[in-house]
């Protein structure tokens, strides 16, 4: 704390303000900005405000020379450090996952071609139309940069070639595999009846969406997967990506959005929220 105060005082007086100091300030500002973007809309905002209040009290205690208060807060800071890691675990996991999805490096590790993406898009679009026409529901998770092996192991292995007919048969009501998610990697169906997490979904999203859409939002927040959802009640077709969802897609828009997302692993396209679906 004393070193930080001395550094701030030195910068305020204009002493030693060089290019490295400006770079230092810029990096800290960028870090704080992306930290706020990361926790926006989550319970971590209130927890962060509580941490700020405690730090402010400690600063006041140091300035007023309240020795006992400062010692108590210093002792609590060690315990609070581990507590913050536990409490912010979902946000930290999401942040580290985003750092691991560096676009150029990820494309080198998992190269894809336009032709293979187009084939995947064709089969997914045909499957969505078949499932919707049969008045069934579906939840299809398309793996991109982040591996989904943990979720794949919760389901039944399929390891079959990606075809619209196979997807439609899996999600038939009488099929034993229809209840759960199908995970797709490239042109292969890895597993069916997979369990997806329902955590990290805001209360507003929980209120507006059904179980399939909530699961799609959650997995798209934690990974860079693209999730295709067909509502069993309304037969509406939706796509979830980067914690956002767009619904009411017809064949043309569905094909266009899927192509855009699956061809680019660097930055998901921004979506606007759809109407309520189940």
Buried (B, 14 or more C-beta within 10 A) or exposed (E): EEEEEEEEEEBEEEEEEEEEEEEEEEEEEEEEEEBEEBBEEBBBEEBBEEBEEBEEBBBEBBEEEBEEBBEEBEEEEEEBEEEBEEBBEBBBEBBEBBEEBBEEEBBEEBEBEEEEBBBBBBBBBBBBBBBBEBEBBBBBBBBBBBBBEEBBEBBEEBEEEBBBEBBBBBBEEEBEBBEBBBBBBBEBBBBBBBEBBEEBBBEEBEEBBBEBBBBBBBBBBBBBBBBBBBBBEBBBBBBBBBBBBBBEBEEEEBBEBBBBBBEBBEEBBEBEEBEBBE
